[in-house]
Amino acid sequence: MRIVLFVILGVFSLQGLAQDEDYITQPELPKSDFHNYSQRERIVVGGNLGLGLSTYQGQGVFYGQLMPMVGYRISERFSAGAGVDGMVYSTSGRTNFYTSLVAWCRMGILGGFYATTELNYMNAPVYTWNGASYDVERQSFPLFLVGAGISQGIGNGIGSYFSLLYDMTEDTRSPYGPIIFRAGLLVPLQPKN
């Protein structure tokens, strides 16, 4: 599965390098206009906010996530940045907190479509069965996520994005499943008029 995903992303990346369309994390810009952006105008801030309430086997479940991010548009098609991620997952019997440092990059393919990668350095509770009960220990470990998404300008330099990512490490300690859906906003520090 990993090899197939790498081949697909590689083909899209090669095709994306041959395209003339702009990468959109902000509203579409004429190519000559991008080179006139100041350093501050190339910085984007944004992130993810996740909330969920449900029931599972008669227990209430709460999920919350806050992931602020900052990035820099290196070129019209390529952005990179960093962020922090904090998650809480709670049932009536147990509450787990997950934290991670995140490094990300995005490469425009065509139009608003992009390929993306994330490296997460996760700190999570890990449960091990000792024969009578579960022992809980916090462990840190890396996760490598790859995927694709679409970005759409909203106006005044603000853009929304939707990503579908795959956890390449498939680590059993990960709080994610193998497939992760993300949505969020990117806002420039100084919107372009």
Beta strands, then each sheet from edge to edge (+ up, - down):
strand 1: 43-56
strand 2: 59-73
strand 3: 78-91
strand 4: 95-110
strand 5: 113-129
strand 6: 134-155
strand 7: 158-167
strand 8: 179-188
sheet 1: 1+ 2- 3+ 4- 5+ 6- 7+ 8- 1+
end
